[in-house]
Amino acid sequence: MADHESSRPRSVTGLLNDAHYSAGSSLGAPDGISLQGEPLVPSLNLSSAYAFKSLDSLGAYHEDKFNSVRYARDASLIVLQLESYFEKLLGSDVVLFNSGMSAIDAAFRSVLKKNSKIYTIGSFYRKTAVLLSDFSERFDVYTENVSNQSELMRHATDASGVVVFVESPSNPFLRLMDLEAIRSQFPNAVIIYDNTFQGLVNDKGQAEFADIIVGSCTKYIGGHNDLLAGYVSCADSEIYQKIWSARSSFGGILDNLSAYLLFRSLRTYDIRIAKGLENCLQVINFLEKSSAVVDIYYPGRNANRDQAELLERTQFHGGSVVTFRVEESVQLEDKFNRLNSTKMAPSFGSVDTLIEIPAYMSHWGKTLEELQELGLDFRTVRLSVGNEPVSYILDDLRILLE
């Protein structure tokens, strides 16, 4: 027993400290345990701070802080590992956040300046609209929403200080945007591209025309309704560092447990998407045959068939979300509580089939006139098709529509 151990009473905390009585040993990195094998999945390390053996090692951290760990608000081992995978998937530097909205907020804060002008297009995620409205009211930032991309082109400019926010496919009508055309008309603008509804590995090159790509990992990427996460991807090193610093300052880093679940989700992503697409095709075929359905909104098909060429040029598939509008005779409110497998809930892109009326779910309290400005009404339904046996989903649609 060492001298320092015999000079004081035994205690639990003392024994723990004695086990790591060395500058090179800690609870997170113990000496004396030699592993012959390696774990198949990442380890969860909950340490909020990391110990440094010397000032030299601390200096080395500061020289490469974007790829190392000192404090868990800045980075963690599993988040760094995940970001490296996302960088391979997206082709540029990635910063992971604890939600999609944290990611969007940091993206805007990294590029907005006094008197910046933000253009948005058509209907898009309500919380993003709330965020931009707040920017407009509190800061010297001008925002304008145009009805469609053709209308946006009437504002074409080569001036700096312009930010164009693009959500494609859009929520909830799944309209596509042509980023190449937008870049041509706005050569000096910062284009922020939210591709949440597109998912991963579903881009044919359109993303290269954006300066910043943002996405929610809560949806298709997470896929199990058990985590919140988001990402920002950008090739510009100056913008990347601003986004990383914003996350560090505001504490928006992805927590370790959610990172572990997100790693799990990446490993099943392809088979989940394939099954969702398979089921979604059968759902659309069913809706097309129903006399109770007035309009169907899906990328490149039905009410969006005018964008078939754009879909073919920019994406490999249209996803597993479909929005439709029903006849006035269909009493949606009465039938929602009769559904069995399908659940009324927000979000999309998971293994569970989820259904909502956006007018009630996201826009509760708005008048019919306010909804109509967004293209919505109380007969518009958004369905996120999951991985259940498709007969369960179709049975619920029969209950809803017949």
N, C-alpha and C positions, 0 to 999 in steps of 0.2 A: 504494500500500500504506500502511495506517495506521502511525503511529509504533510502536504496541505490537507490530505484526507484524514489523517490521524489527529489533527489538531482541533477538530470541531466535531459536534454531535452529528450523527447520521441524519440525513433528510432526503426526501424524494427529489426536491429540486437540486440538492447537492449532488446526488448520484447521477442525475441527468447531465449536469454540468461536468462532472468528473469524466463521463464517458466521452466528452469532446473537449478535453483540456489541452487544446492545441489550436494554433491559428489556422491550421489547415483542416479542421474538422468541425462539423456542425450537425444539428439534427437533420438538416436537409442534405448533407453530404458527409455521412459518417465514415470514419476509418474502420478498417478491419472486416468489412463485408465484401468478399470477392465473389462476384457473380460469374458463373460459367455460361449461363444462358442470357438471353436478352428478352425483355417483354415484347409482346406483339402489339400492344396499344400504348399510347402515351401515358406517362405518369402524371397524376394530379399533384402539383406542388402548390400549397396554399400560402407559401411565404410571401409576406407583403414587402420584405426588404431582403437584400442580398449582401452578404459579408465579403469584404475585399481583404486579401492577405497583405497588401502593401499599397503605398501611394502610387507605385508604378502601375499596379493592376487597376486602380481607380482611374488613373490618367488614361490608360488604354481604353477603359469604358467610355470616357468622355470623347475620345477620338473617334469612336465608332458606336455612338449611343443608339443609333437606329437598328443595330443588329446585336444588341446585348441587353442585359437586364441589371438594373440597380434598384428600382422601386416599382412595385406592381401597378401603380397608376400609369407608368410609362410603357411597360412591356412585361411579358411573362414568357416562360419557355414554350408553353404550349401554344400561345398566341403567335409567337414568332414562327413556330413550326407551321401553323395553319396559314399564316400570311405567305410563307414560301410556296405553299401549294396553290393558293389563290393567284399569286404572281405568275405561276406557270399557266394557270387557266386563263388569266385575263391579259397577260403579256406586258404588264407594267407594275410599278410599285403599288402595294396595297396596304391600307391601314384598316384594321378590323375594329368595329365599334359594338357597343352593347345594344344597339337597335338601329334599324334603318333610318329613323328620324334623327338620331345622333349623327349618323354619317352624312345625311343631307344638310343638316345644320352646319357641320364643320366644313363641308364643301363650299357652301355659300360664304361663310365667314372668311374663308381663305382667299376669296377673289373679290368680294364686294368692297367698293370704295365710296367715298362721299360723291353723291350725284350719279351713282351707277343706275343704269336702266335695265330692268329685268323683263323679258318677254316670256310669257307662257302660252301654251296652245291648248284650246279646247278644255274638255273635262279631264281632270287628273286627280291624284290622291288628295283627299280633303285636308289631311294634316299638313301636307306640303303647302297647300293654299293658305292655311292658317299661319304657318311660319312666315311666308312671304308677305302676307298682310301685316303681320307684326313688324317685319323689317320696314315696310312702307310707312307705317304709322309712327314708328319711334325714331327712325333714322332718315337721313337725306337720301333715300332710295326710292326710285320711281318704278312701279310695277304696272304692267299692262297685259291682260289676257286677250288673245285674239281667238276667233272661233275655229280656225283651221290653218293648215300650213300655207294655203294660197293667200289667206289674209296676212299671215306673217310676212310673206315676201313683199308686200306693199310697204313694209317698214324697213326694207333692206338698207344696210348702211355699212360703210367701211370704218366708221368711227370706233374709237376705243371706249371702254367703259360700259359696253353692252354685254349683258349676260343673257343667253337663251337657254331656258330650261325645257328639256324635251323628255317626256315620258312615253315610251314606245315598247310594246303596245300600251295603250292608255287605259285608265281605269274609269268607268267600267265597260266602255264600249269597244275596247280593244282595237282602236285605230292605230295604224302605223305611221311613223314619221320618217321622212327621207333626210337623214343627217348629211349626206353628201350634198344635196341641194341647199340645205340650210348653211352649210359651211361655205358654199360658193357665193351665197348672197350676203353672208355675214363673215367676211374673211378675218376680221380682227376681233370678233366677239369671243367671249369665253362660253363654250357650249358645255352644259352639264347634262348628262344623259342618264336618266333613271331607267334601267333595263330590268327591273324586278319581274315584270310580267313575261320577259323573254326567258329568264333562267340562265343557267350556265351552258357553255359550249353550244350555243344556238345562234351565234352571230357569224355572218358570212363576210365580215370586214367593215360593217357600218361603224363599229365602235371607234375605228381609227380617226374618224372625223370629229370626235368629241375630245375636249380637253380633260374632262373629269367624268368618270363613270361611277355612279352610285347604285347600290342595290340593297334590298332587304334580304338577309339570309333566313329570316323567320318563315318565309313562304316556301317556294319550291326547294331551296337549298337545304333548309332545316327539315321540312317535310313531315314532321311528327307532332306539331303543335306543342312542343315542349321546350322551346328556347326562343330568345329574342337576340338578334344580331344583325349587323349591317356592315357594309364595306364601302370604301372609297378607293378607286384605282386611278392613277394618273401617271403620265410619263414625264411630266415636267418636275424636275428635282426641287425647284423653289416652291412650287405649290405643294408638293408632297411634304416638305419639311414644315410648311405652315399648317397643313392638316394634322400631321403628327403632333405638332406643338399644341394645336387646339385640343386634341384628345388628351394630351398630358395635362393641360391646364384645367379643363372642365371635367376630367375624370370619366371619360366616356369609353374606356377600354372594355373589351369583352371579358367577362369573368371566366375563370378557369373551368368551372363545371359546364357552362354553356359552350365553351371552346371544345371541351371533350365531346359533348353531344354533337356539335357541328362536325367534328372529325368523323364521328360515327355516321352522320348523315351523308357525308361525301362518299363514303364507301358503298352506299346503297342508292346513290343518286340516279344512275343510269337505268336501273331496273324499275325504280319507282316512276320515273318519267315515262318509260316505255309503256308501263301498265296504264298510267293515267291517260296517255294519248290514245291507247287502244280503247279504253272505256269511253273517252270523250267523243271519239268518232261515232260510236254506237248511240250515244246520247244525242248528238246532232242529227243523226239519221232519224231518230225517234221524234225529235222536235219538229223536223221538217214535215213529217207526216201528220202532225197534230193540227186539227182545225182550230184549236184553242190558242195557238201561237201565232202572233201577228208578225213579229220581227225576230230574227236571230242575228246576234253580233258575235262574229268570230273572225280572227285575222284571215283576210283573203277570201272569205266565203259569205254567202247569203247577203245580209245588208252591207257587208264590207267587201263584196266581190269586186268592187272597183279597184281594190288594192291587191288583187291576186298577183300581179306582176311584181309589185313592191315586196310582197311577202317572199316570193320566189327568189328575188335578188338579195334580200337582207337576212332571212332566217331559214333555218332548216325545218322548223315546224311552228305551229301556232299556239302551243301550250294546251293545258287541260282546263281552262276556264272558258265558259260560254255564258253570254248574257242574252236574255230573251224577254220579249214583251208579250203579254197575254191579252186576250179579248176582255172587254169590260165585264162580260158575264161571269168570268172566273173569279170566285170569291177567295182570293189568295189568303187573306187574314184568317178565314175560317179553316182553311185546309193545312196551314203550316203545322198546326199542333197535331195533325193526324199522320205526319210523316214518321217513318219507323227508323230506317238506317241513316237517312240524311238528317243532319243537324243544322239548326239555324245558328250561325256563329260568324263572327268576322274572320278575316284572313283567308288565304287560299293556298293552293299548291301542296297540300298535305295528303297523306294516305287516306284521310277521312274526307268523304264528300260533304261539303258545306254549302249551305244555301242562305241567301239573304235578299231582302228588298232594300237596295241602297237608300231609298228615301226614308226608311225607318232606321236602318242600321247606322249609316254614316251621317245622315242629314236629318236626324230627328228634330222635329220642331219647325222645320222650314215650311213655308206656305207653298201651295201648288205653283204659284207664280215664280217663286224663288227656285223651286225644283226645275221648272220648265226652262229657266235660263241655263241650267246645267244639262238640259236634254233629258231630265229624269221625270218620272211620275210614279204613282203608287202601283203601277202594273208591271214595272220593270224588275226583273229577277236576275241576280247573278249567281251562277252555279259553278262551284269549284269541284270538278270531278276527281274522285279519289281512286283508291286501289281495291275497293271491295269487289266481290263478284258483281258483274254489271247488272244482273237480274235484280239485285237489291235496289240499285239506283233507278232502274226503269220502273220498278214497281212503285216507288215513291213518286216518280213523275206522273204515273197513271193516276194516283191519288190526287195529285195537285191539279191535273189538267182535265180529267174526265168527269 
